[in-house]
Amino acid sequence: MPWYEPLGGILELNLTTVVVTGCNRGIGLQLCGQFAERGDDVIGICRAPGDELGALGIRVISDIDVGSGDSMPTLKAAIGDQHIDILVNNAGILHSDELGSLDYEAMLEQYRVNALGPLRVTEALLENLGHGSKLVIITSRVGSIGDNSSGGYYGYRASKTAVNQIGTNLKHDLTSRGIAVALLHPGLVATEMTGGQGIAPTEAARGLIERIDGLNLKNTGTFWHAEGYELPW
């Protein structure tokens, strides 16, 4: 643990350990950068790291595919017994589709990554979380049934609706452990996934971190926009 020696003895610094999946680009990259900039101990999880991620100087665990259980023993071994204060399940994929030409395998792939991925990672690292830890799932308002006014995106919408239910289940199972759960929508963010449409990833990450900082056992299990208002299920 990092420390320095002030007048009269040794003082240990308790850093906040943050783990972020899908950290190689977009929102995940910005979350890692902003958490690290404020002094948190950040661990990024991804399939393949790029130069921008490497430049952050954080610890990176690569070759992890959250859509497959095969990667979870490797992830667990890499984390070891390190306590995690904030676990951000950010990794996700999007395939556009429309009625009449649906690709059901692509829909299943989105379900494996977007819905089962956060659950898979959380279960693998469950013993690294403890009282006061925060579990975050980056979801989307397109998974909201009450907010659906346009249709389309069958696979992506369904996968996000499913992960909202999974997050709600986790709230019930983790409250007794003192772990708070948040389901957060970042907004429409200009990333490779959205074809460059939307707000800057830096802005989205800033709003998400504000919501994460405000997460506690009183508001656990709720569904929020990064801008600070609650969303309908």
Buried (B, 14 or more C-beta within 10 A) or exposed (E): EEEEEEEEEEEEEEEBBBBBBBBBBBBBBBBBBBBBEEEBBBBBBBBEBEEEBEEBEBBBBBEBBBBEEEBBEBBBEBBEEEEBBBBBBBBBBBBEBEEEEEEEEBBEBBBBBBBBBBBBBBEBBBEBBEEEBBBBBBBBBBBBEEBBEEEEBBBBBBBBBBBBEBBBEBBEEBBEEEBBBBBBBBBBBBBEBEEEEBBEBEBBBBBBBEBBEEBEBEBBBBBBBBBEEEBEB
